[in-house]
């Protein structure tokens, strides 16, 4: 008898993905947004610093890459920037000038940290395209850092650049698996889930969030376990599974560490969903408490819009007027650009609830204009329908009312937020 053949052993293949998409389609050259978003000397300062990092990070030979005498000229330009406007970011740009002086000796960690800080500076001001450029610069400097790839992906998702965002999330998963960095792996899974939720693909969103939940539970990542429950809560609420969604919100609150700032975002999301369902009386106190925890302009614009819609729904005119003024001010300053249309739709709904059809129509029309400019089809349809309803059937003003007792979940959320605020003081 012949000996049976051994089963063929197939070599284990390494998980690979294509490199992430660095540039937008039809972009003339990298960093163009830095030139278009800024004016005067500042545009050149930010753009040149970005291009220096890009060239240095991708160069195979760095000796003689720059002319050292350029550093003095660039330093003079940097000193021309207004200290009040650019004071917090000038030091980080100065770090990048070291590339010109000693490209072979500079520490990649310091360059990457400076680029990340500049990206954060732009993000805080709602200038997300500039933030993306410097987030990519940070990644190019430290290309093995999955966290930098995740951050770039999140910014691109906020800009609705879904193919680019997907490529960065998938590449972050590749880097995380290679390094066995389960924290970054779970963050990338959550990010993909949120991306698919944002484009309306609930089955794919649910798939990635459940993967995130399994991974974070197995690896004992409490923050990410809370985030997975949190994301599933938002998904199921929007899918109409209200009872299941509130159960998931309760699990998220329990899973998050007591000091986690993510509890604030969970409260904000719950407040908003209750507002959409018409539970204005339980949503308003939660929205008002949430407002105390946010400082970034985009976040404050969104929460003020929540307050306006909930206050309008339960006839709390004083809170509505405050929210209307504050949210409009942020929209006009341009610091809420990625979410301006959503903010204005909520303002319009709040105004319609108190019977102010003139302001409701004004906010809805502006939301429609912004949504069309940004090619946000779903938001544009919502704004258009709202505008038609305001003209066709003016809302009757609501009178103040209140629930006798807030539900247990609302009380738990309020207690958790107040504890967080007390701990911070």
TORKOL-4160 file (C-alpha; in steps of 0.2 Angstrom, whole numbers, padded with zeros to 4 digits, m for minus):
425
<pt num="1" X="0000" Y="0000" Z="0000"/>
<pt num="2" X="0006" Y="0017" Z="m0004"/>
<pt num="3" X="0007" Y="0030" Z="0010"/>
<pt num="4" X="m0007" Y="0042" Z="0009"/>
<pt num="5" X="m0002" Y="0060" Z="0005"/>
<pt num="6" X="0000" Y="0072" Z="0018"/>
<pt num="7" X="m0013" Y="0086" Z="0017"/>
<pt num="8" X="m0006" Y="0101" Z="0008"/>
<pt num="9" X="m0001" Y="0115" Z="0021"/>
<pt num="10" X="m0006" Y="0132" Z="0014"/>
<pt num="11" X="0006" Y="0146" Z="0019"/>
<pt num="12" X="m0003" Y="0158" Z="0031"/>
<pt num="13" X="m0006" Y="0174" Z="0022"/>
<pt num="14" X="m0004" Y="0191" Z="0030"/>
<pt num="15" X="m0019" Y="0202" Z="0031"/>
<pt num="16" X="m0016" Y="0216" Z="0019"/>
<pt num="17" X="m0025" Y="0231" Z="0013"/>
<pt num="18" X="m0021" Y="0245" Z="0000"/>
<pt num="19" X="m0013" Y="0261" Z="0007"/>
<pt num="20" X="m0025" Y="0274" Z="0012"/>
<pt num="21" X="m0031" Y="0288" Z="0000"/>
<pt num="22" X="m0020" Y="0303" Z="0004"/>
<pt num="23" X="m0028" Y="0316" Z="m0007"/>
<pt num="24" X="m0046" Y="0321" Z="m0013"/>
<pt num="25" X="m0050" Y="0317" Z="m0031"/>
<pt num="26" X="m0046" Y="0331" Z="m0043"/>
<pt num="27" X="m0036" Y="0340" Z="m0030"/>
<pt num="28" X="m0022" Y="0350" Z="m0039"/>
<pt num="29" X="m0009" Y="0347" Z="m0026"/>
<pt num="30" X="m0008" Y="0342" Z="m0008"/>
<pt num="31" X="m0011" Y="0355" Z="0006"/>
<pt num="32" X="m0022" Y="0366" Z="m0006"/>
<pt num="33" X="m0035" Y="0368" Z="0008"/>
<pt num="34" X="m0022" Y="0377" Z="0019"/>
<pt num="35" X="m0020" Y="0390" Z="0005"/>
<pt num="36" X="m0039" Y="0392" Z="0002"/>
<pt num="37" X="m0044" Y="0392" Z="0020"/>
<pt num="38" X="m0032" Y="0405" Z="0026"/>
<pt num="39" X="m0027" Y="0422" Z="0020"/>
<pt num="40" X="m0011" Y="0432" Z="0018"/>
<pt num="41" X="0005" Y="0427" Z="0027"/>
<pt num="42" X="m0004" Y="0413" Z="0038"/>
<pt num="43" X="m0009" Y="0403" Z="0022"/>
<pt num="44" X="0009" Y="0402" Z="0017"/>
<pt num="45" X="0015" Y="0398" Z="0034"/>
<pt num="46" X="0003" Y="0383" Z="0037"/>
<pt num="47" X="0005" Y="0377" Z="0019"/>
<pt num="48" X="0024" Y="0378" Z="0018"/>
<pt num="49" X="0026" Y="0369" Z="0035"/>
<pt num="50" X="0014" Y="0355" Z="0029"/>
<pt num="51" X="0024" Y="0353" Z="0013"/>
<pt num="52" X="0040" Y="0352" Z="0022"/>
<pt num="53" X="0034" Y="0338" Z="0033"/>
<pt num="54" X="0026" Y="0329" Z="0018"/>
<pt num="55" X="0043" Y="0330" Z="0009"/>
<pt num="56" X="0053" Y="0325" Z="0024"/>
<pt num="57" X="0042" Y="0311" Z="0029"/>
<pt num="58" X="0042" Y="0303" Z="0011"/>
<pt num="59" X="0060" Y="0306" Z="0007"/>
<pt num="60" X="0072" Y="0291" Z="0006"/>
<pt num="61" X="0088" Y="0303" Z="0008"/>
<pt num="62" X="0086" Y="0318" Z="0020"/>
<pt num="63" X="0103" Y="0325" Z="0019"/>
<pt num="64" X="0103" Y="0341" Z="0010"/>
<pt num="65" X="0084" Y="0341" Z="0008"/>
<pt num="66" X="0082" Y="0359" Z="0013"/>
<pt num="67" X="0092" Y="0375" Z="0013"/>
<pt num="68" X="0095" Y="0379" Z="0031"/>
<pt num="69" X="0095" Y="0398" Z="0028"/>
<pt num="70" X="0076" Y="0396" Z="0024"/>
<pt num="71" X="0073" Y="0394" Z="0042"/>
<pt num="72" X="0077" Y="0412" Z="0046"/>
<pt num="73" X="0065" Y="0418" Z="0033"/>
<pt num="74" X="0051" Y="0406" Z="0039"/>
<pt num="75" X="0054" Y="0412" Z="0057"/>
<pt num="76" X="0051" Y="0430" Z="0052"/>
<pt num="77" X="0035" Y="0425" Z="0043"/>
<pt num="78" X="0029" Y="0416" Z="0059"/>
<pt num="79" X="0032" Y="0431" Z="0069"/>
<pt num="80" X="0021" Y="0441" Z="0058"/>
<pt num="81" X="0006" Y="0431" Z="0064"/>
<pt num="82" X="m0006" Y="0439" Z="0076"/>
<pt num="83" X="m0003" Y="0432" Z="0093"/>
<pt num="84" X="m0021" Y="0433" Z="0099"/>
<pt num="85" X="m0027" Y="0422" Z="0084"/>
<pt num="86" X="m0012" Y="0411" Z="0082"/>
<pt num="87" X="m0004" Y="0411" Z="0099"/>
<pt num="88" X="m0007" Y="0393" Z="0104"/>
<pt num="89" X="m0001" Y="0386" Z="0087"/>
<pt num="90" X="0014" Y="0397" Z="0084"/>
<pt num="91" X="0025" Y="0386" Z="0095"/>
<pt num="92" X="0020" Y="0370" Z="0085"/>
<pt num="93" X="0024" Y="0378" Z="0069"/>
<pt num="94" X="0041" Y="0383" Z="0076"/>
<pt num="95" X="0045" Y="0365" Z="0080"/>
<pt num="96" X="0042" Y="0360" Z="0062"/>
<pt num="97" X="0055" Y="0374" Z="0056"/>
<pt num="98" X="0068" Y="0362" Z="0064"/>
<pt num="99" X="0066" Y="0351" Z="0049"/>
<pt num="100" X="0074" Y="0365" Z="0038"/>
<pt num="101" X="0089" Y="0367" Z="0050"/>
<pt num="102" X="0093" Y="0348" Z="0053"/>
<pt num="103" X="0082" Y="0336" Z="0043"/>
<pt num="104" X="0093" Y="0321" Z="0048"/>
<pt num="105" X="0093" Y="0324" Z="0067"/>
<pt num="106" X="0076" Y="0330" Z="0071"/>
<pt num="107" X="0065" Y="0318" Z="0082"/>
<pt num="108" X="0050" Y="0311" Z="0072"/>
<pt num="109" X="0040" Y="0310" Z="0088"/>
<pt num="110" X="0042" Y="0329" Z="0091"/>
<pt num="111" X="0037" Y="0332" Z="0072"/>
<pt num="112" X="0022" Y="0320" Z="0074"/>
<pt num="113" X="0016" Y="0328" Z="0090"/>
<pt num="114" X="0017" Y="0346" Z="0083"/>
<pt num="115" X="0007" Y="0341" Z="0067"/>
<pt num="116" X="m0006" Y="0332" Z="0078"/>
<pt num="117" X="m0008" Y="0348" Z="0089"/>
<pt num="118" X="m0010" Y="0359" Z="0074"/>
<pt num="119" X="m0023" Y="0347" Z="0067"/>
<pt num="120" X="m0032" Y="0348" Z="0084"/>
<pt num="121" X="m0031" Y="0367" Z="0083"/>
<pt num="122" X="m0040" Y="0367" Z="0066"/>
<pt num="123" X="m0053" Y="0355" Z="0072"/>
<pt num="124" X="m0058" Y="0365" Z="0087"/>
<pt num="125" X="m0061" Y="0379" Z="0075"/>
<pt num="126" X="m0072" Y="0369" Z="0064"/>
<pt num="127" X="m0059" Y="0369" Z="0049"/>
<pt num="128" X="m0059" Y="0351" Z="0046"/>
<pt num="129" X="m0051" Y="0351" Z="0029"/>
<pt num="130" X="m0035" Y="0359" Z="0036"/>
<pt num="131" X="m0036" Y="0347" Z="0051"/>
<pt num="132" X="m0036" Y="0333" Z="0039"/>
<pt num="133" X="m0020" Y="0339" Z="0030"/>
<pt num="134" X="m0010" Y="0340" Z="0047"/>
<pt num="135" X="m0018" Y="0324" Z="0053"/>
<pt num="136" X="m0011" Y="0316" Z="0037"/>
<pt num="137" X="0006" Y="0324" Z="0040"/>
<pt num="138" X="0007" Y="0317" Z="0058"/>
<pt num="139" X="0003" Y="0300" Z="0051"/>
<pt num="140" X="0016" Y="0301" Z="0037"/>
<pt num="141" X="0029" Y="0306" Z="0051"/>
<pt num="142" X="0024" Y="0291" Z="0062"/>
<pt num="143" X="0017" Y="0278" Z="0049"/>
<pt num="144" X="0015" Y="0264" Z="0061"/>
<pt num="145" X="0004" Y="0273" Z="0073"/>
<pt num="146" X="m0014" Y="0266" Z="0070"/>
<pt num="147" X="m0021" Y="0280" Z="0081"/>
<pt num="148" X="m0016" Y="0293" Z="0069"/>
<pt num="149" X="m0024" Y="0283" Z="0055"/>
<pt num="150" X="m0040" Y="0282" Z="0065"/>
<pt num="151" X="m0040" Y="0301" Z="0068"/>
<pt num="152" X="m0038" Y="0305" Z="0050"/>
<pt num="153" X="m0052" Y="0293" Z="0046"/>
<pt num="154" X="m0064" Y="0301" Z="0059"/>
<pt num="155" X="m0061" Y="0318" Z="0052"/>
<pt num="156" X="m0064" Y="0312" Z="0034"/>
<pt num="157" X="m0080" Y="0304" Z="0040"/>
<pt num="158" X="m0086" Y="0321" Z="0047"/>
<pt num="159" X="m0082" Y="0329" Z="0030"/>
<pt num="160" X="m0093" Y="0315" Z="0022"/>
<pt num="161" X="m0078" Y="0309" Z="0012"/>
<pt num="162" X="m0083" Y="0291" Z="0014"/>
<pt num="163" X="m0072" Y="0282" Z="0002"/>
<pt num="164" X="m0056" Y="0291" Z="0009"/>
<pt num="165" X="m0063" Y="0288" Z="0027"/>
<pt num="166" X="m0066" Y="0270" Z="0024"/>
<pt num="167" X="m0048" Y="0267" Z="0017"/>
<pt num="168" X="m0041" Y="0275" Z="0032"/>
<pt num="169" X="m0051" Y="0265" Z="0044"/>
<pt num="170" X="m0047" Y="0249" Z="0035"/>
<pt num="171" X="m0029" Y="0253" Z="0035"/>
<pt num="172" X="m0030" Y="0257" Z="0054"/>
<pt num="173" X="m0037" Y="0239" Z="0056"/>
<pt num="174" X="m0022" Y="0232" Z="0047"/>
<pt num="175" X="m0009" Y="0242" Z="0058"/>
<pt num="176" X="m0018" Y="0237" Z="0074"/>
<pt num="177" X="m0019" Y="0219" Z="0069"/>
<pt num="178" X="m0001" Y="0219" Z="0065"/>
<pt num="179" X="0004" Y="0227" Z="0081"/>
<pt num="180" X="m0009" Y="0218" Z="0091"/>
<pt num="181" X="m0016" Y="0234" Z="0097"/>
<pt num="182" X="m0034" Y="0230" Z="0102"/>
<pt num="183" X="m0038" Y="0247" Z="0108"/>
<pt num="184" X="m0035" Y="0255" Z="0091"/>
<pt num="185" X="m0043" Y="0239" Z="0082"/>
<pt num="186" X="m0059" Y="0242" Z="0092"/>
<pt num="187" X="m0059" Y="0261" Z="0088"/>
<pt num="188" X="m0057" Y="0257" Z="0070"/>
<pt num="189" X="m0071" Y="0245" Z="0070"/>
<pt num="190" X="m0082" Y="0257" Z="0079"/>
<pt num="191" X="m0077" Y="0271" Z="0067"/>
<pt num="192" X="m0082" Y="0260" Z="0052"/>
<pt num="193" X="m0099" Y="0256" Z="0061"/>
<pt num="194" X="m0102" Y="0274" Z="0063"/>
<pt num="195" X="m0098" Y="0278" Z="0045"/>
<pt num="196" X="m0110" Y="0265" Z="0038"/>
<pt num="197" X="m0123" Y="0272" Z="0050"/>
<pt num="198" X="m0120" Y="0289" Z="0043"/>
<pt num="199" X="m0123" Y="0283" Z="0026"/>
<pt num="200" X="m0139" Y="0274" Z="0031"/>
<pt num="201" X="m0132" Y="0256" Z="0029"/>
<pt num="202" X="m0139" Y="0249" Z="0046"/>
<pt num="203" X="m0135" Y="0231" Z="0043"/>
<pt num="204" X="m0116" Y="0234" Z="0040"/>
<pt num="205" X="m0116" Y="0247" Z="0054"/>
<pt num="206" X="m0123" Y="0234" Z="0066"/>
<pt num="207" X="m0111" Y="0221" Z="0060"/>
<pt num="208" X="m0095" Y="0232" Z="0064"/>
<pt num="209" X="m0102" Y="0238" Z="0081"/>
<pt num="210" X="m0106" Y="0220" Z="0087"/>
<pt num="211" X="m0088" Y="0215" Z="0082"/>
<pt num="212" X="m0082" Y="0230" Z="0092"/>
<pt num="213" X="m0092" Y="0224" Z="0107"/>
<pt num="214" X="m0086" Y="0206" Z="0106"/>
<pt num="215" X="m0068" Y="0212" Z="0105"/>
<pt num="216" X="m0069" Y="0225" Z="0118"/>
<pt num="217" X="m0077" Y="0213" Z="0130"/>
<pt num="218" X="m0064" Y="0199" Z="0127"/>
<pt num="219" X="m0050" Y="0211" Z="0129"/>
<pt num="220" X="m0058" Y="0220" Z="0144"/>
<pt num="221" X="m0058" Y="0237" Z="0136"/>
<pt num="222" X="m0071" Y="0246" Z="0147"/>
<pt num="223" X="m0072" Y="0262" Z="0137"/>
<pt num="224" X="m0074" Y="0254" Z="0121"/>
<pt num="225" X="m0087" Y="0241" Z="0128"/>
<pt num="226" X="m0097" Y="0257" Z="0133"/>
<pt num="227" X="m0094" Y="0264" Z="0116"/>
<pt num="228" X="m0101" Y="0249" Z="0107"/>
<pt num="229" X="m0116" Y="0248" Z="0118"/>
<pt num="230" X="m0118" Y="0267" Z="0115"/>
<pt num="231" X="m0117" Y="0266" Z="0096"/>
<pt num="232" X="m0129" Y="0251" Z="0096"/>
<pt num="233" X="m0141" Y="0262" Z="0106"/>
<pt num="234" X="m0141" Y="0276" Z="0093"/>
<pt num="235" X="m0143" Y="0263" Z="0079"/>
<pt num="236" X="m0157" Y="0254" Z="0086"/>
<pt num="237" X="m0166" Y="0270" Z="0092"/>
<pt num="238" X="m0165" Y="0276" Z="0074"/>
<pt num="239" X="m0171" Y="0259" Z="0068"/>
<pt num="240" X="m0187" Y="0262" Z="0078"/>
<pt num="241" X="m0182" Y="0249" Z="0092"/>
<pt num="242" X="m0185" Y="0261" Z="0106"/>
<pt num="243" X="m0186" Y="0248" Z="0121"/>
<pt num="244" X="m0171" Y="0239" Z="0115"/>
<pt num="245" X="m0162" Y="0256" Z="0112"/>
<pt num="246" X="m0165" Y="0262" Z="0130"/>
<pt num="247" X="m0159" Y="0245" Z="0137"/>
<pt num="248" X="m0143" Y="0247" Z="0127"/>
<pt num="249" X="m0141" Y="0265" Z="0133"/>
<pt num="250" X="m0142" Y="0259" Z="0151"/>
<pt num="251" X="m0129" Y="0246" Z="0147"/>
<pt num="252" X="m0118" Y="0259" Z="0140"/>
<pt num="253" X="m0119" Y="0270" Z="0155"/>
<pt num="254" X="m0115" Y="0255" Z="0166"/>
<pt num="255" X="m0100" Y="0250" Z="0155"/>
<pt num="256" X="m0092" Y="0267" Z="0154"/>
<pt num="257" X="m0080" Y="0271" Z="0168"/>
<pt num="258" X="m0087" Y="0284" Z="0180"/>
<pt num="259" X="m0075" Y="0297" Z="0175"/>
<pt num="260" X="m0077" Y="0294" Z="0156"/>
<pt num="261" X="m0082" Y="0310" Z="0146"/>
<pt num="262" X="m0091" Y="0298" Z="0134"/>
<pt num="263" X="m0105" Y="0298" Z="0147"/>
<pt num="264" X="m0108" Y="0316" Z="0142"/>
<pt num="265" X="m0110" Y="0311" Z="0124"/>
<pt num="266" X="m0121" Y="0297" Z="0128"/>
<pt num="267" X="m0133" Y="0309" Z="0138"/>
<pt num="268" X="m0133" Y="0321" Z="0123"/>
<pt num="269" X="m0138" Y="0307" Z="0111"/>
<pt num="270" X="m0151" Y="0301" Z="0123"/>
<pt num="271" X="m0158" Y="0318" Z="0125"/>
<pt num="272" X="m0159" Y="0321" Z="0106"/>
<pt num="273" X="m0167" Y="0304" Z="0103"/>
<pt num="274" X="m0181" Y="0308" Z="0116"/>
<pt num="275" X="m0183" Y="0325" Z="0108"/>
<pt num="276" X="m0186" Y="0316" Z="0091"/>
<pt num="277" X="m0199" Y="0305" Z="0099"/>
<pt num="278" X="m0208" Y="0320" Z="0107"/>
<pt num="279" X="m0202" Y="0317" Z="0125"/>
<pt num="280" X="m0198" Y="0335" Z="0127"/>
<pt num="281" X="m0200" Y="0336" Z="0145"/>
<pt num="282" X="m0187" Y="0323" Z="0149"/>
<pt num="283" X="m0175" Y="0328" Z="0135"/>
<pt num="284" X="m0174" Y="0347" Z="0140"/>
<pt num="285" X="m0166" Y="0345" Z="0158"/>
<pt num="286" X="m0154" Y="0332" Z="0151"/>
<pt num="287" X="m0149" Y="0344" Z="0136"/>
<pt num="288" X="m0146" Y="0359" Z="0148"/>
<pt num="289" X="m0135" Y="0348" Z="0159"/>
<pt num="290" X="m0125" Y="0342" Z="0144"/>
<pt num="291" X="m0122" Y="0359" Z="0138"/>
<pt num="292" X="m0112" Y="0362" Z="0154"/>
<pt num="293" X="m0099" Y="0349" Z="0149"/>
<pt num="294" X="m0095" Y="0355" Z="0131"/>
<pt num="295" X="m0083" Y="0369" Z="0126"/>
<pt num="296" X="m0079" Y="0365" Z="0107"/>
<pt num="297" X="m0090" Y="0376" Z="0096"/>
<pt num="298" X="m0097" Y="0362" Z="0085"/>
<pt num="299" X="m0103" Y="0352" Z="0101"/>
<pt num="300" X="m0110" Y="0368" Z="0108"/>
<pt num="301" X="m0120" Y="0372" Z="0092"/>
<pt num="302" X="m0127" Y="0354" Z="0092"/>
<pt num="303" X="m0132" Y="0355" Z="0110"/>
<pt num="304" X="m0140" Y="0372" Z="0109"/>
<pt num="305" X="m0150" Y="0366" Z="0094"/>
<pt num="306" X="m0156" Y="0351" Z="0105"/>
<pt num="307" X="m0161" Y="0364" Z="0119"/>
<pt num="308" X="m0170" Y="0374" Z="0106"/>
<pt num="309" X="m0180" Y="0360" Z="0099"/>
<pt num="310" X="m0184" Y="0352" Z="0116"/>
<pt num="311" X="m0188" Y="0369" Z="0124"/>
<pt num="312" X="m0200" Y="0373" Z="0109"/>
<pt num="313" X="m0208" Y="0357" Z="0111"/>
<pt num="314" X="m0213" Y="0359" Z="0129"/>
<pt num="315" X="m0216" Y="0378" Z="0127"/>
<pt num="316" X="m0201" Y="0384" Z="0138"/>
<pt num="317" X="m0199" Y="0401" Z="0129"/>
<pt num="318" X="m0185" Y="0408" Z="0139"/>
<pt num="319" X="m0174" Y="0392" Z="0136"/>
<pt num="320" X="m0179" Y="0393" Z="0117"/>
<pt num="321" X="m0174" Y="0411" Z="0115"/>
<pt num="322" X="m0157" Y="0408" Z="0123"/>
<pt num="323" X="m0154" Y="0393" Z="0112"/>
<pt num="324" X="m0159" Y="0402" Z="0096"/>
<pt num="325" X="m0147" Y="0416" Z="0099"/>
<pt num="326" X="m0132" Y="0406" Z="0104"/>
<pt num="327" X="m0134" Y="0393" Z="0090"/>
<pt num="328" X="m0137" Y="0406" Z="0076"/>
<pt num="329" X="m0121" Y="0415" Z="0083"/>
<pt num="330" X="m0111" Y="0399" Z="0081"/>
<pt num="331" X="m0118" Y="0396" Z="0063"/>
<pt num="332" X="m0114" Y="0413" Z="0057"/>
<pt num="333" X="m0096" Y="0412" Z="0064"/>
<pt num="334" X="m0094" Y="0397" Z="0053"/>
<pt num="335" X="m0087" Y="0386" Z="0067"/>
<pt num="336" X="m0102" Y="0374" Z="0065"/>
<pt num="337" X="m0099" Y="0371" Z="0047"/>
<pt num="338" X="m0100" Y="0352" Z="0046"/>
<pt num="339" X="m0116" Y="0352" Z="0056"/>
<pt num="340" X="m0124" Y="0369" Z="0052"/>
<pt num="341" X="m0138" Y="0362" Z="0042"/>
<pt num="342" X="m0143" Y="0350" Z="0056"/>
<pt num="343" X="m0142" Y="0364" Z="0069"/>
<pt num="344" X="m0154" Y="0375" Z="0058"/>
<pt num="345" X="m0166" Y="0361" Z="0056"/>
<pt num="346" X="m0168" Y="0359" Z="0074"/>
<pt num="347" X="m0170" Y="0378" Z="0077"/>
<pt num="348" X="m0183" Y="0378" Z="0064"/>
<pt num="349" X="m0193" Y="0364" Z="0072"/>
<pt num="350" X="m0191" Y="0372" Z="0089"/>
<pt num="351" X="m0198" Y="0389" Z="0081"/>
<pt num="352" X="m0212" Y="0380" Z="0073"/>
<pt num="353" X="m0217" Y="0372" Z="0090"/>
<pt num="354" X="m0220" Y="0389" Z="0098"/>
<pt num="355" X="m0229" Y="0395" Z="0083"/>
<pt num="356" X="m0216" Y="0406" Z="0076"/>
<pt num="357" X="m0217" Y="0402" Z="0057"/>
<pt num="358" X="m0207" Y="0416" Z="0051"/>
<pt num="359" X="m0191" Y="0411" Z="0061"/>
<pt num="360" X="m0195" Y="0393" Z="0057"/>
<pt num="361" X="m0196" Y="0396" Z="0038"/>
<pt num="362" X="m0180" Y="0407" Z="0039"/>
<pt num="363" X="m0170" Y="0393" Z="0048"/>
<pt num="364" X="m0177" Y="0379" Z="0036"/>
<pt num="365" X="m0173" Y="0389" Z="0021"/>
<pt num="366" X="m0155" Y="0392" Z="0026"/>
<pt num="367" X="m0153" Y="0374" Z="0031"/>
<pt num="368" X="m0159" Y="0369" Z="0014"/>
<pt num="369" X="m0146" Y="0381" Z="0005"/>
<pt num="370" X="m0132" Y="0374" Z="0016"/>
<pt num="371" X="m0137" Y="0356" Z="0013"/>
<pt num="372" X="m0138" Y="0358" Z="m0006"/>
<pt num="373" X="m0120" Y="0366" Z="m0006"/>
<pt num="374" X="m0113" Y="0352" Z="0004"/>
<pt num="375" X="m0123" Y="0339" Z="m0007"/>
<pt num="376" X="m0131" Y="0332" Z="0008"/>
<pt num="377" X="m0146" Y="0324" Z="0000"/>
<pt num="378" X="m0154" Y="0317" Z="0015"/>
<pt num="379" X="m0153" Y="0333" Z="0025"/>
<pt num="380" X="m0158" Y="0343" Z="0010"/>
<pt num="381" X="m0174" Y="0333" Z="0009"/>
<pt num="382" X="m0178" Y="0335" Z="0027"/>
<pt num="383" X="m0175" Y="0354" Z="0026"/>
<pt num="384" X="m0186" Y="0355" Z="0011"/>
<pt num="385" X="m0200" Y="0344" Z="0019"/>
<pt num="386" X="m0199" Y="0355" Z="0034"/>
<pt num="387" X="m0200" Y="0371" Z="0024"/>
<pt num="388" X="m0216" Y="0365" Z="0015"/>
<pt num="389" X="m0224" Y="0359" Z="0031"/>
<pt num="390" X="m0221" Y="0376" Z="0039"/>
<pt num="391" X="m0229" Y="0385" Z="0025"/>
<pt num="392" X="m0244" Y="0373" Z="0023"/>
<pt num="393" X="m0249" Y="0371" Z="0041"/>
<pt num="394" X="m0242" Y="0383" Z="0054"/>
<pt num="395" X="m0239" Y="0375" Z="0071"/>
<pt num="396" X="m0249" Y="0380" Z="0086"/>
<pt num="397" X="m0239" Y="0386" Z="0100"/>
<pt num="398" X="m0236" Y="0374" Z="0115"/>
<pt num="399" X="m0239" Y="0378" Z="0133"/>
<pt num="400" X="m0226" Y="0374" Z="0147"/>
<pt num="401" X="m0229" Y="0357" Z="0154"/>
<pt num="402" X="m0219" Y="0344" Z="0163"/>
<pt num="403" X="m0218" Y="0326" Z="0168"/>
<pt num="404" X="m0222" Y="0323" Z="0186"/>
<pt num="405" X="m0207" Y="0311" Z="0187"/>
<pt num="406" X="m0192" Y="0309" Z="0176"/>
<pt num="407" X="m0189" Y="0291" Z="0171"/>
<pt num="408" X="m0176" Y="0281" Z="0180"/>
<pt num="409" X="m0164" Y="0282" Z="0165"/>
<pt num="410" X="m0165" Y="0301" Z="0164"/>
<pt num="411" X="m0162" Y="0302" Z="0183"/>
<pt num="412" X="m0147" Y="0290" Z="0181"/>
<pt num="413" X="m0140" Y="0301" Z="0167"/>
<pt num="414" X="m0142" Y="0317" Z="0176"/>
<pt num="415" X="m0134" Y="0310" Z="0192"/>
<pt num="416" X="m0119" Y="0304" Z="0182"/>
<pt num="417" X="m0116" Y="0321" Z="0173"/>
<pt num="418" X="m0118" Y="0330" Z="0189"/>
<pt num="419" X="m0105" Y="0319" Z="0197"/>
<pt num="420" X="m0093" Y="0322" Z="0183"/>
<pt num="421" X="m0095" Y="0341" Z="0184"/>
<pt num="422" X="m0092" Y="0340" Z="0203"/>
<pt num="423" X="m0077" Y="0330" Z="0201"/>
<pt num="424" X="m0070" Y="0343" Z="0188"/>
<pt num="425" X="m0072" Y="0358" Z="0200"/>
